[in-house]
Structures are given as C-alpha cells and as structure tokens.
Amino acid sequence: MSEGKPGEKGKRAKDVPGAVAEDGGRQAQLRSLAAVDEVLREPAAQELLERYPRALVTDAVRAVIERLRADILASGEAGAATAAGAADLTPADLVPWAARLLETAVTPSLRRVINATGIVVHTNLGRAVLPQEAVDAVVTAASGYTDLEYSLARGERASRQDHVHDALCAVTGAEDALVVNNNAAAVLLAVAATARGGEVLICRGQLVEIGDGFRIPDIVLESGADVVEVGTTNRTYVKDFEKAWTQRTRAVLRVHTSNFRVVGFTTEPSIEELANLAHERGAVLVDDLGSGALAPLELFAEEPSLKESVAAGADVVTFSGDKMLGGPQAGIAVGRAATIDAMRRHPLARALRIDKLDLAALDAVLRLYLDPELALERVPTLAALAVPLDVVRARAERLRALLTGQRTAQFALQEDAVTLADTVARAGAGALPVTEVPSVAVAVDVGDASALAASLRAGEPAVVCRVQDGKLLFDLRAVDGSELEELAGAVLAALA
C-alpha cells in the first residue's frame, strides 16, 4: 500500500477545495438555465407555437436545454468559460435554436443532389435516375387507387406480378418472370426455393462481396442451403464441379463478378456447360448477372448477355432493376416456368415482394425496352453513358462560361481559375469495373477545395463533385444540360 501525506487517507474528490468550488460552480450554472415554461412564454416562442404543434415545440425547447445541461456537466477547467456562457443565455436566446431544430424536424431528409462526380449510377446518390415515363407512373400509383392486385376485366383479385410479367418475358426471351425488392433478395429466393436443405456449388472466384459488407456465401446460407466452393480463384473447370457433386447437391450458382475482374490466367465453365451438367443430374442452374445490362450499348459488350443466359438453359437468371437497366430498385428473376413458379409459391416471396411504386416505375421502364432505340434515348442511365464526348465537352464549356461571366451573381471567377480537364467517368453501382468512359470536367482552382466541396454539399441544391490536386472537379457526363445554370449558381454561392 502506498503512503500518502498525513490526513490524506480517505479524502474524497469533493473534499478537495478546488473540486468543491468547481462542483459548486457547475451547480450554480445548472440552476441558472432557463426552464422550458420560461422559454415558451417568450414572444418569439409564441410564433413557433402558431406554426407547429405545441408538443413538438416543447420537445425542441427541452432538447436545447438538455444539450446545454450536458455541456455544463461535461465541462472541465478548459470548458468552464463555454459552460458559463451557456448558463448566461436568456430564455429569448434559446428560441432561435429551438426554431432551427423544428425546421430540421419538419423538412424532408431526402434532398436533391446534382451529381458532378462522373459516376453515372452512383450508389450513394440513389443509383439510376428514372425516365419521365417512370416518374409519371409513380405519381399515378401514389396519388390514387390503382389496379395493383385487381383484374378490371374479370372483376376479381389478381397478382401484382402481372403488370411486368409479359414485358419481361418479351425483352429477355424467358418463359416466366418474377420481381422482388432487390437482386440479393432474388438470389436468396431462387436458392431457397430450389436448394434448401441441400448444397449449392459455386466457383471459388465468384464468392464476391456485393456491397455494404454483404457477401454471396452469407446470402446463400440464409436460404437454408450449404455453400460448396469449387475450383480455384482463377481457374475452374467442369470436372471440378463433377468432383464436388454429391447426393445433396441441388443447384449450381454462377455469379457474375460485376464489381471486379480477374484477368490473365483464368478459366471458367461456360453457361451452357453448367446448364447441361445441372440438368443431367437433376439440379438447377441459377445465374446471377447482377447489373442486368440489356441495352445494345457498345459499353456493355463484355457484360454477360441476359438473353444468352436464358437461351443457354439457365433455370433462373437474376439481375438488378436500378443498375444498368436504369430503373427503380428491384430484383428481377426470369427463366424456366417450373423454377420461377417454385419461387413464386415460396413463403419468402411475400416477405420480399416489390413495392407498388417501384413496380409502377419498373413497368414503365420495361415498356421503353420494347423499342431498344427508344430506351437508349429515354432512359437517363443509358443516355448518360452513351452521350457523345463532344456533347459532354459542350456542357463543360457552357459551365465554364457561366462561372466566369455570370452577370446575375455578385461576382464571377477569373478565367484562369476555371479550366477544362479530360477525365474518366464510370458506370458505377459495382458494374463495368474496368470500363473507362471518356468525359470532360470543369476544374475550379480557388481557395480550400475541401472546404468549398463541403459548402457545395450544404447548398440548395446540394452539389457533389470530386476534389483532386487541390481543385474542384465537376464532371459533366452525369449532369443534364438543364442543370448547368443551377450548378453554376450553386458554385458561385458557395464561393461567395
């Protein structure tokens, strides 16, 4: 036991004179805080009570006071001045803080963003932008009653799947189709309906992580099936599947590695080989294509073909609605009627079903694909990826002119601070990982680029761009021509 000074043994913190003074000071500061009723009696608070429900205003005032109380309790010697200042606030001083809390509470959290990153299908910015036809369909579905699950011809209950079934079969060549809420759900449902209690064979190199920490093996395990890894990371043969086959094998799962590429010394069985093997042994083939590139774009040349997978005999082909298809969030499954029907009748189908607004949007998008040329023109994702480079450059030149010569702003940027830069855009959403899409950006070289980028994100509309070499880069491939004036105004406002 260490020895202390005489009389120090058993002394508590509150017995130390400095600690007593500090604790007493905090108690005095806490007592000096305004009460909720005092703040509510302020004239400015009365105005808030006229605009918002009383309970909401009371909660906002209480939250402000509690925050000040927490600051005082947490303050040490270094924060004493701040705590004392908080305690000196009058009831009237607290009203504007409560007003800001109330404004935040009633303002929708989801905000419009101008995407100047060069990533066309940006996962964090909502992925695919919907065509106007899909937006109109969503408004119709949201603003009134619809025949979502009702046959107007027969006057009886129907399936919501009917609205997209025929169009999906037409554009993919499949016998049957089913739509759920996202592609991971489609894979989960497909494996649960065909392989629960058995084994699913998959190439070791296809055990991918699909985003946000979710991995294909984990999704398969949740279906009630066991994962059996086949082959090696870079080379797998049909004989590897044959060797791995057991009496418990129920399905073969092929996963398109859409978010990365293994190149060089590689080999994988073809879709036809896997289909033949599965069918010879009484199993099914599930082909997860992920991005769902369906349009006749040169950029999609290296993507596996949806129609080819169906024609090759895949029992189920799954893909996303909101990636390269350019539609809403959805998981689409097409393929053989017997397997799709098993998915349709599985209990998980109800839990994973698509929402009516997404269904309405998907219906409108698929009908555009009935005319491939029309889809290229009307679907924003396809249009942004396919727009000629000279059109993107013209947008960049227009933005530069607006930034350096705008007369409606208090000031304009110097011409030497705004230049054009050749850049590389990306498809995004984990699709086409090695495909570089030539693009053009406007580079702005003024002040602290990171601070300006933060100001742009806080603006209205919010602008998300890139920061590179101390400059702001506004890539114009995913920026519509109609957004240029707004974008210029947002940049000048942030600088001002």
Secondary structure, 3 states (H helix, E strand, C coil): CCCCCCCCCCCCHHHCHHHHHHHHHHHHHHHHCCCHHHHHCCHHHHHHHHHCCHHHHHHHHHHHHHHHHHHHHHCCCCCHHHHHHHHCCCHHHHHHHHHHHHHHHHCCCCCCEEECCCECCCHHHCCCCCCHHHHHHHHHHHHCCCCCCEECCCCEECCCCHHHHHHHHHHHCCCEEEEECCHHHHHHHHHHHHHCCCEEEEEHHHCCEEECCEEHHHHHHHCCCEEEEECCCCECCHHHHHHHCCCCEEEEEEECCCCCCCCCCCECCCHHHHHHHHHHCCCEEEEEEECCCCCCCHHHCCCCCHHHHHHHCCCEEEEECCCCCCCCCCEEEEECHHHHHHHHHCCHHHHCECCHHHHHHHHHHHHHHCCHHHHHHHCHHHHHHHCCHHHHHHHHHHHHHHHHHCCCCCCCCCHHHEEEEEEEEECECCECCCCCEEEEEEEECCCCHHHHHHHHHHCCCEEECEEECCEEEEECCCCCHHHHHHHHHHHHHHHC
